Structure formats: structure tokens, C-alpha cells
Amino acid sequence: MAKRQNDNQHLSEALKGFIKAHKLEKGIDKVDAQKAWAKLMGNGVNNYTTAVELKNQTLYVSLSSSVLREELSYGKTKIVKMLNEELGKELIKKLILK
């Protein structure tokens, strides 16, 4: 019986290869952006968040509170920076609050 050649590869590397080969990055990025928003904003903001959607490096966030939307609009640049740090890459260029 011949020995099988064993190419060790970390599971994370194998998954990255699979994701890239099947062009799933955009879908994964969308989910990651939603999770990053929920994690960084906490329960207070998440209670008023009705939708989070990533399209072409722009994160669209729908909020049910106009007061909260106004408050968050003052810190858009900082929020984008914090989200990208959480994601570990420059995924978001612009934040639109609706």
C-alpha cells in the first residue's frame, strides 16, 4: 500500500481558498459587516437598527430613530474607521444612515 502524500493545510487556509474559488467573498463581507455593526454599536443602537446592508464599499444602515440617526451622523468617519478595524480590512468607504 502506497503512503498518501500529506499536504498539511490549516482549515482557515482551506476555507479561504474555497471561498475565493467559489467567489463567495462578497457574501461573507456582507455578513461580516452586519456582525461588526452589531458588535460595535451595542444594544442601544441595535434596538433602533432595522437593516444593515453593504453595497459597493458603502454600508447602508436603516434606523427607526431620527434622533439617533442625527447623532450618529456626526461620527460617520470614526464609525467607518472602527468598523474597518473590526473587520481587519478596508471594506467600508462610506456610511449612509437612513
C-alpha positions in Angstrom: 0.0 0.0 0.0 1.5 3.3 -1.0 1.7 6.1 1.5 -0.5 9.0 0.8 1.2 12.3 0.3 0.1 14.5 3.2 -0.1 18.2 2.3 -1.0 19.8 5.7 -3.1 22.9 5.3 -4.7 24.8 8.1 -8.5 24.8 8.0 -8.7 28.6 7.7 -6.4 28.5 4.7 -8.5 25.8 3.1 -11.7 27.8 3.7 -10.2 30.9 2.3 -9.3 29.0 -0.8 -12.8 27.6 -1.1 -14.4 31.0 -0.6 -12.1 32.6 -3.2 -12.6 29.7 -5.7 -16.4 29.9 -5.5 -16.5 33.7 -5.5 -18.2 34.0 -2.1 -16.2 36.9 -0.7 -18.9 39.5 -1.2 -21.5 37.5 0.7 -19.1 36.8 3.5 -18.1 40.5 3.6 -21.8 41.5 3.9 -22.4 39.2 6.8 -19.1 40.3 8.5 -20.1 44.0 8.1 -23.5 43.3 9.7 -21.9 41.5 12.6 -19.3 44.3 13.1 -22.1 46.9 13.2 -24.0 44.9 15.8 -20.9 44.3 17.9 -19.5 47.8 17.9 -22.8 49.7 18.3 -24.2 47.6 21.2 -27.7 47.0 22.3 -28.7 50.7 22.5 -28.2 51.4 18.8 -29.1 47.8 17.7 -32.6 48.2 19.1 -33.2 51.0 16.6 -31.3 49.4 13.7 -33.8 47.9 11.2 -31.4 47.0 8.4 -27.6 46.9 7.6 -26.6 46.3 4.0 -23.2 46.5 2.3 -23.2 47.5 -1.3 -20.0 48.6 -3.3 -18.0 49.5 -0.2 -20.9 51.6 1.2 -22.7 50.5 4.3 -26.4 51.4 4.4 -27.9 51.4 7.9 -31.6 51.9 8.4 -32.5 53.4 11.8 -36.0 53.8 13.3 -35.0 56.8 15.3 -34.4 60.1 13.6 -32.7 61.5 16.7 -30.2 58.6 16.8 -29.6 58.9 13.1 -28.7 62.6 13.6 -26.4 61.8 16.5 -24.6 59.0 14.6 -24.2 61.2 11.5 -21.7 63.4 13.4 -19.3 60.5 13.9 -19.6 58.8 10.5 -15.8 58.9 9.8 -15.0 57.5 13.2 -17.6 54.7 12.8 -16.3 53.7 9.4 -12.7 53.6 10.8 -13.8 51.4 13.8 -15.8 49.1 11.6 -12.8 48.6 9.2 -10.6 47.9 12.2 -13.0 45.3 13.5 -13.2 43.7 10.0 -9.4 43.8 9.6 -9.5 45.3 6.2 -10.7 48.5 4.4 -14.1 47.1 3.4 -16.2 50.1 4.0 -15.5 53.5 2.4 -18.8 55.3 3.2 -21.6 55.1 5.7 -25.2 56.1 4.8 -27.7 56.4 7.6 -31.4 56.1 6.5 
